[in-house]
Amino acid sequence: MAATKKISAVLLFVLVNACGNNFPVIHDFKNEDFTLLNADSAEMNFPSVFKGKIIVAGFIFTNCPDICPLTTNNMRIIQEKLKELKMGNVEFAAISFDPKHDTPKVLRDYIRIRKFDTDNWTFFTGNQQVIDSLLKVSEVFAIPSDTSFVAGEEKVTFIHTDRIMLIDGDLRIRKNYPGSTINIDEIIDDIQKL
């Protein structure tokens, strides 16, 4: 009888842990850093600047007419829900893959106009080669498509991956979600499991 109880306890332990935070590691940033600029033009090493915290990261460009506004709005909803749950161990990162246009000033204007809460949300731009390297390891694609001129200013649009990444406190990508159509409850639940 005692052996049966021990086996049952071990099986229960294995089952509980299997249903917990056993997300596969998609990519480990442990030995990688990408020097980016935040909206205040300060250099920050992504993702190590957030080591020890869970990171919700999305890839955007500020001229995006469709997917990116949906992605950043979903990130805003996730941020608000986590604040309601008093989960202060989560940082948000929006990384532009259009640094030619998305300068720190453009990011500041984007933040101001859309009234983003930057207490735990950083918007990044930077050197194109560095961003391209980050995109590659994150398996995110951004290909310039149409170019137009508005009031003499070049506007480039991109065909790009619709992505929000969940990165754990050890700087490992644990899960990817479609940024524009993400299931908010799913990512909140996943964050709580980490």
N, C-alpha and C positions, 0 to 999 in steps of 0.2 A: 504494500500500500504506500509506503514512504517513497519507494522508487517511482511509482506512478505519479505522485504529487511533484517530485523533483522534475520528472520529464515534462509534466504539464506546465510547471513554472518556467522551464527553459523554453518550451515551445511558445508560451505566451510572451516571454521576453523577446524572442526572435520575431514573432508576429508584430508586436508593438513597434519594434525598431524598423521593421521592413515597411511599415506604413508611415513612418516618421519622415525624417529629412533625407532620405536616401535618393536624392536627385543625382543623376550621373554628373560627373565633371565634364563639361563640354570643352573648356579651355582653362588653363591655369596661368594667370598673369604673374605668378610669384617672382619670376626673374625678368619681368618686362615692365617698363615704365614708358609713358608717352608724355613728353613735356608739352603741355597745352597752355593756352592763355584763357583766363576767365574774363568775364565782362568788364572787370576793372583793370585789364591788361596785366594782371599778375600771373607769373608762371606757376603752374601747378603740375605735379607729376601724377598723371592718371594711370592706374587706379589707386596707387599706393597712398595718395593723400587721404584716402578714406579707409585705410586698413583697419580692421576690427569692426567695421560697420557693414551693414548690408547695403548694396548699391542697386538702385533701379536706374538703368541707363537707356536712353533713347537716342537715335541718330536722326538729325533733322537738317533742314536748311530753311532760313527765314522767309524766302520767297515762295515756298511751297504752297500751292493752292489747295491741296486736298489732304493727303495722308498725314503730313507733319502737324497741322493744327489739331487733327483728331488725336494723334499720338500725344502731343503735349497736353491736350485737355484731359486725356485719360490719365496721364501722369499726375496732373493736378488733382483729379478725383482720388487717385490712390494716396497721394500725399495727405489730402484732407481726411480720408478714412483712417489712415495710420495715426494722425494727430488725435482723432477722436478716441482711438484705442490706446493712446499714450505710449506709442512705440517710437521712442526717440533714437533708436539705433539704426535708422535708415537715412541714407543720403540719396539725393537724386542728381543725375547728370544728364544734360542735353548737349550732345556733341554735334556741332555743325560739320558737315562734309563739304561745305562751300566757303572756305576761309577767304577766298578772293573777295567775296561780297560780305560775308558775315564777320566783319571786324568787331573788336570789343565794343565800339560805339554802337554799331548796328544791334548787337546783342543786348546792350543796355536799353536801347529804344524798344526792342522787341519785348523785353521783360516789363518795362514801364507801361507800354500800351496794353499789354495783356494782363497786367497786374498779377504776375507770378509771385509767389511767396518764396523768397530766396534764403529763408532761414536755414534750410537744408537742401537747397536746390542750386546747383552751379551750372551755368551755361558756358560751354567751351568752344573755342576756335583755335587756330594755330597754324603751324607750318603745314602746307599741303602734303609733303612727303611723310611727315609724322602721322598726320591723320590717315593717309592712305595705308600706312603700316598698321594702324589700329583697326581700320576697316577690314583689312585682310585677315588678321588673326581673329577678329570677331565674326568673320564670314558675312560681312555686310557689303553690299554692292551699291555703288552710286555712279551712274553713268550720265554725263551731260547729254541732254536731248535737245530741246528747242531753245533758241536764243531769240529774244525780242528786245526792242529798244523802247523804253517808256521815258518820255521827256529827256531823250538823249542818253539815258542810262541803260547800260546793258543788263538784261534780266535773263539769267540762265535757269532753266528747269532741269530736273534730274529724274531719270527712271531709277528707283532705288528700293532697297529692301525695307519692308515695313517691320520694324523690330524694336522691341523693348527687351533688354537683357536683365536677368536677375543674377547679381554677383554676390557671393557670400563674403563674410568677414575675412576669409583667408585669400581673397582676391581670385576666386575661381568662378567662371560662368557656370551657373547651375541649371538655368532654364532660359529659353527664348520664347517670346510671345509675339503675336502680331500686334504692333503698336496701335493701329487704328481701330481694331476690333477686339481688343483684349477683354477677357472675362475678368472684371475687377475683383469679384469674389475669389476667383482662383488664385490670382497673384497675392492677394491679401493672405489667403490661407497658406500659400507657399512661403511667404515671408515669415509668418508665425511659426512655421515648421523649422525654419533655419535658426 
